[in-house]
Amino acid sequence: MKHFLKVLVQFVHTKTDDDRKALFALLPKHILKHKAFFEKEMFADADQHTFYILTSLFIYWINELEESELDSDEMNLLDELQALFEEIDDDITETEQKKILLATKEIIEKQDSYSIHVKHLTKSEIQSLRESKKDAYHRMMAIS
């Protein structure tokens, strides 16, 4: 899952098809095997459909990840991404590509905010920590 997210983060920062083509090298080999279908059977000129092919490969990767053990936040992330990527047409415009990249970035950022679990201490827990610190200080001073 971490590798998938790293590639997605790089994906949202791409500006051109050449940038996106470089991402193919980061995909797992077993996912990259599906690229041949798009190049040989679906498109006469696959270079004109890099965005579509890459997001389609992400869908294959998402389907594979969903078979592994994930928490509910990770499953929600994958479901949102899959729904977004499945709406992409093979003749997507640059404006639509930018919208998809922005939406992908927002989904990832939302996941990041869920991933950060902050424990808020109660007043009694804070007081207990202060007392422990004070006790440790007094013991250290007694040894000196």
N, C-alpha and C positions, 0 to 999 in steps of 0.2 A: 504494500500500500504506500509506503514511504517513497519508493522509487516512482510509482505512478504519480504521486503528488509533485515530486521534483520535476518530472517531465511536463506536467500540466502547468506548473509555475513558469517554466521556460516557454511553453506554448503561448501563454497569455502575453508574453513580452515580445513575441515575434511581430515583425512588421511586413515582411515580404515572403513570397513563396520560397525563396532561397533560404531564408531563416528557417522556415518550416521543414524544408527538405533535410536540413541538418538534424532535425529531431528524429528522423527515421533511424539514425544510428543509435539512438538512446532507447529504442523500443526493444523489448525482449525478442529473441530470435523466433520463438514460436508464434508470437503475435505478428511479427514482420512477414512471416510466411503468407499471411492473408493478402499482403500487398500485391502479390503476383496476380491474384484474381482481378484486381482493379486495373492493373497494367496490361494484362493480356486479354481479358474477356470483357471488361466493362467500358474501357475508354480507348479510343484510337490514339489519343495524345494525353497520356496520364499526367504529364507535366502541367497541363492546364487545370488540373483538378486536385492539386496537392492538399488544399484545405479540406476538401471533402474526404479524400482518402485517409488523411491523418485522423480526422475525427471519427471516421468509420473504424479505424484500427483502435482508437480509444474505446469504442463501444465493445469490440471484441475483448479488450483488456478488462473493461468494467465487468462484463459477463463472467469472465474468469475469476476476478476478485470477489464477486458476489457469492461464489461457491466456497470461499474460505471463511474462516471465523472472523466476523467483524462486529463491532459494537453498533448500536442503533444510529449514532451520529455518522459513522462511516457509511453505513447502508443508505442513510438519507442523502449524503453527499453523492454517492454513486448513482442513486436513483435520479437526483436532480440533474446531474451531468448527462446521464444517458438520455433523459427526456429532452434536454437541450440539444444534444448532438443528433438525435434521431430526427429532429425537425429540419436538419440541414439538407438543402437540395444540392445536386451535383453542379448546378450552374449558379452558385451563390455569388452575389456581388461583393465588391470590396466593402461597401457600407454595411452589408449584412454580416460580413466576416468580423468587422470591428465590433458590431453589437454582440456577436457570439463571444468574442474575446473578452469584452467587458463583463458580460453575464457570467462567463466562466470564472473570471477573476473575483467577482462578487460572491459566487458560490464557495470558492476556495477560502476567501476571507471570512465568510460566515462560519465555515468549518473550523478555521483557526480560532475564532472567538469561542466556539464551543469546546475546543480542546484544552483551553486554559482554565483549569479548575482552581479557583482561589478559595482557600479555607479562611473564613473569617473567624477570628478568635472571640470568645465571649469575654466579658470583663473578669470573670473568675479565672479563666484560663490565663489571661494576661497577668493577673495578680499572682497566680501560682508560678508563672515563669519568672516574674520579678523576685519572688521569695527564693526560688531555687538559685537564681543568680546571686542574690545577696548571701545565701547560705554558703555557696561555693566560694565566694569572696572571703567570708569570715574564716572558713576552713583553711584557705590558702594563707591568710594573714597569720593564723595560729601556728602554721607550720614554720613560717619565717621566724 
